[in-house]
Each structure stands twice: as structure tokens, then as C-alpha cells.
Amino acid sequence: MEEKIRLFMCEDDENLGMLLREYLQAKGFAVDLFPDGEAGERGFPKEQYDLCILDVMMPKKDGFALAKEIKVMNPEIPIVFLTAKNMKDDIVEGFKTGADDYLTKPFSMEELLLRIEAILRRVQGKKLAKEGPFRFGQFTFDWTKQTLASKAGETTKLTTKENDLLTLLCENQNELLDRNAALKKIWGVVDYFNARSMDVYITKLRKLLKDDERIEILNIHSKGYKLIAPPADPEE
């Protein structure tokens, strides 16, 4: 039997929480519901979850604070915030905390379902991509062997940092790779010296990819990087 996708939900409105849980369970998800941030923090480590749904305004510990704790325990898990607020600052704060999406109450349960399904498709796509080599333009990047091969037959052995950074760029191909997220993932600490070091590795990767003029690593000011790359060239 296929294992159900397990959702972690923290919502202090008892009626709304129960309605959402029943609806999502009817759609085939396993859902664990917690009534406040502290209960959620205690409950999260007890199961392996695929996605979190967090109310922002909760007693004891709000959704933003809880999200930060969850990201320490599982940096990869996607998070959807629910809030009665519609303030720009709250939306910005939510995405800084690591939100993948944001819904303002009142919302339809169908809309929440569509958002969840879209996020899970994206996450699953990244997992599938990481199972094998990344192929783009004239290059094949095998992250398991730390090699970058071109169609011309040249193969370059990457350093561990080069390999880790190119893996993140490929996982987010044609999308923004957040600078701080990359620093935390690879170096473990966000600071000036590690940021400068990452810039050096970005320069090295650009040189390794320069033979394919269609490929670029863009520097998105104050945000991060974006690997612009076409699909793999067809085999001759």
C-alpha cells in the first residue's frame, strides 16, 4: 500500500483546524493537527512530515517563530502560512522565514489543496532530479561523482564546495537560489567571509560553464543566484 503524504498543521482556531483536517484527510492526506505553536514544536519531531501548514497568529508561539524552529529540524520541508492579516510586512516576514506559499483568510479549501499539490509536485521534481545526473545544454553534471562533463569529451573533477553549490543551482535551475539558504546549506553559517568565499566559487563555476554561451549564472542583487540553462542538447 502506498504511504500517504503526511501534513503537519498548526491552527489555533479549533473549528477551522478540524474542517481543514477533515477535508485534507478526505483528499487522501494524513494530517496531524496541533492547537498552538508550543504543541506544534513538541509534536513535529515525532513524525516524518512532507509539508507544514502554519497559522501565523497563535498563542504561546506564533507561526513565524515555529517555522524557524521547524527549519532547524528539517531545512528542506515546505511551509504554507495561513493568516487573517493582509499586511505586506507579514508576507515579507513569512517568505524570509522560509515560506513556500501564503494564504490570507478567508480562503477556500480547494485553493489550499491546489497550493499544496503544486508545492509537492515541485519538491518531488527536485527529488527525482537529484536521483541521477543533471543534464543541461552541452553538459552532464554527476553530483554523486563530483564530475562535470561536456559533449566535447572533457570531464572536470569538482571540489566538494563546487559540487555542492552547482547541485543547489541545478535543483533550482531557472529559479532563484536564495543566497542565505545556500550559505546555511553548504557552509553552515551566514557571514561576510563565507559569502565572499561563495562568490569565488560562483566565479569558478562560470568559467567551467563558459563554453556554452546559453548558460549563465546570474547574480540577483541582495537575493542570490540564478542558473539560466537550456534543456540538454539532443544526442547526435
Secondary structure, DSSP 8 states (H G I E B T S, - for coil): -----EEEEE-S-HHHHHHHHHHHHHTT-EEEEESSHHHHHHHGGGS--SEEEEESS-SSS-HHHHHHHHHHH-TT--EEEEES---HHHHHHHHHHT-SEEEESS--HHHHHHHHHHHHHHHHHHHHHHHS-EEEBTEEEETTTTEEEETTS-EEE--HHHHHHHHHHHHTTTSEEEHHHHHHHHTSS--HHHHHHHHHHHHHHHHHTTTSTT-EEEEETTTEEEEE--BB----
